[in-house]
Amino acid sequence: MDLKLPGMNGIECLKRLKQIKPPLLCHVLVLSEYEENDLVFEAFKAGASGYLLKNRISELAVAIKDVMAGGSVMSPVIARKVIRFFQGSPTTLSALSKRELEVLADLSGGLTNKEIAAKLSISENTVFRHVASIYEKLHVHSRVDAARHYPQRPG
């Protein structure tokens, strides 16, 4: 599956394929020239079984066999991104500013942007910018996903 398809991008197509009932008996290997973190992680979240960069096209036949056998394949550059993500660098809470941590705490507590703005005495626009920065640094795309990165308070 290529990611930059006309009409519908590959990630959306993959999400729709995974929603078909009864489930399709297929695996999807992303073959792309794009190695941006958000595309890589969105592809895996959507259900991709592997991610191969087009500059590794000579490995395609082996990659298809590996995926068909139940394995997962990644170009070395993609594997390095995934490893860095799980090792916590640079997407740990330490990557967030003090204010972003405050916003994340309130966001995790279920407050709306308006409520966070009032509590921190900042504009809603500023809260929106902090939330966008949090999403980018944590490689998430929703408040729920961001909140999962915030350690739960006791009680």
ChimeraX attribute file (.defattr): number of C-alpha atoms within 10 A of each C-alpha:
attribute: neighborCount
match mode: 1-to-1
recipient: residues
	/A:1	17
	/A:2	16
	/A:3	20
	/A:4	13
	/A:5	12
	/A:6	7
	/A:7	7
	/A:8	10
	/A:9	13
	/A:10	21
	/A:11	24
	/A:12	15
	/A:13	16
	/A:14	21
	/A:15	16
	/A:16	11
	/A:17	16
	/A:18	19
	/A:19	10
	/A:20	9
	/A:21	7
	/A:22	7
	/A:23	9
	/A:24	10
	/A:25	6
	/A:26	11
	/A:27	19
	/A:28	20
	/A:29	24
	/A:30	24
	/A:31	21
	/A:32	20
	/A:33	14
	/A:34	17
	/A:35	16
	/A:36	10
	/A:37	15
	/A:38	13
	/A:39	15
	/A:40	23
	/A:41	20
	/A:42	17
	/A:43	24
	/A:44	17
	/A:45	13
	/A:46	17
	/A:47	17
	/A:48	23
	/A:49	22
	/A:50	24
	/A:51	27
	/A:52	25
	/A:53	19
	/A:54	16
	/A:55	11
	/A:56	15
	/A:57	12
	/A:58	9
	/A:59	13
	/A:60	16
	/A:61	9
	/A:62	11
	/A:63	22
	/A:64	19
	/A:65	12
	/A:66	15
	/A:67	18
	/A:68	15
	/A:69	10
	/A:70	11
	/A:71	13
	/A:72	17
	/A:73	22
	/A:74	19
	/A:75	18
	/A:76	13
	/A:77	11
	/A:78	21
	/A:79	16
	/A:80	11
	/A:81	17
	/A:82	16
	/A:83	11
	/A:84	13
	/A:85	17
	/A:86	11
	/A:87	11
	/A:88	14
	/A:89	14
	/A:90	15
	/A:91	20
	/A:92	15
	/A:93	19
	/A:94	12
	/A:95	15
	/A:96	18
	/A:97	13
	/A:98	11
	/A:99	12
	/A:100	19
	/A:101	18
	/A:102	15
	/A:103	23
	/A:104	25
	/A:105	20
	/A:106	19
	/A:107	20
	/A:108	20
	/A:109	13
	/A:110	14
	/A:111	15
	/A:112	15
	/A:113	19
	/A:114	14
	/A:115	15
	/A:116	22
	/A:117	19
	/A:118	13
	/A:119	12
	/A:120	13
	/A:121	9
	/A:122	12
	/A:123	14
	/A:124	16
	/A:125	12
	/A:126	12
	/A:127	22
	/A:128	16
	/A:129	13
	/A:130	20
	/A:131	22
	/A:132	15
	/A:133	15
	/A:134	24
	/A:135	18
	/A:136	15
	/A:137	17
	/A:138	20
	/A:139	18
	/A:140	20
	/A:141	15
	/A:142	11
	/A:143	16
	/A:144	12
	/A:145	14
	/A:146	21
	/A:147	18
	/A:148	11
	/A:149	16
	/A:150	16
	/A:151	10
	/A:152	11
	/A:153	7
	/A:154	4
	/A:155	3
